[in-house]
Amino acid sequence: MRFFNEIPVLDYTEVAASQFEDLRHSKLRVGSMDLKIASIALSHDGLLLSSNLKDFNQIPELRVEDWTK
């Protein structure tokens, strides 16, 4: 359980909020919470881990992987 305490949680910054607004206006068929999660990953040039590849793969330039398989 200690392992999870060492994983940083990224903040929703002004850069992420700006990224979210851009994505929100791009007419993607992705839920707003998923767009916020993607915005955080994009603003940090991060890799998003999710089993929801159907939605996240629609977002340009987002790197996403499913490690559950």
C-alpha positions in Angstrom: 0.0 0.0 0.0 2.9 2.3 0.5 3.5 2.4 -3.2 0.4 4.4 -3.8 1.5 7.1 -1.4 4.6 7.8 -3.6 2.6 8.6 -6.8 2.2 12.3 -7.2 -1.3 13.7 -8.0 -1.2 16.4 -10.6 -3.1 19.6 -10.0 -5.7 21.2 -12.3 -3.7 24.3 -13.2 -4.6 27.3 -15.3 -2.7 25.7 -18.2 -4.9 22.6 -17.8 -8.0 24.7 -17.7 -7.0 26.5 -20.9 -6.3 23.1 -22.5 -9.7 21.9 -21.3 -11.5 24.9 -22.9 -9.7 24.2 -26.2 -10.8 20.5 -26.1 -14.4 21.4 -25.0 -14.8 23.6 -28.1 -13.3 21.0 -30.5 -16.6 19.1 -30.7 -15.2 15.8 -29.4 -17.8 13.3 -28.2 -16.1 12.8 -24.8 -17.5 13.6 -21.4 -16.4 16.7 -19.6 -14.7 14.9 -16.7 -12.7 12.8 -19.2 -11.7 16.0 -21.0 -10.5 17.5 -17.7 -8.4 14.4 -17.0 -7.0 14.5 -20.5 -6.3 18.2 -20.1 -4.2 17.6 -17.0 -2.2 14.9 -18.8 -1.7 17.1 -21.9 -0.6 20.1 -19.9 2.1 18.0 -18.2 3.1 16.1 -21.4 2.2 13.0 -19.4 1.1 9.5 -20.2 -2.5 8.8 -19.2 -3.3 5.3 -17.9 -6.9 4.2 -18.4 -8.9 1.3 -19.6 -11.2 3.9 -21.4 -9.3 3.9 -24.7 -12.5 4.4 -26.7 -12.9 8.0 -25.5 -9.3 9.0 -24.7 -8.0 7.8 -28.1 -10.2 10.5 -29.7 -8.2 13.3 -28.1 -5.4 14.5 -30.4 -1.8 14.3 -29.1 -2.9 12.5 -25.9 -0.7 9.6 -25.0 -2.8 6.9 -23.4 -2.2 3.3 -22.5 -4.3 0.5 -20.9 -2.1 -1.5 -18.5 -5.0 -3.7 -17.3 -4.6 -6.1 -20.2 
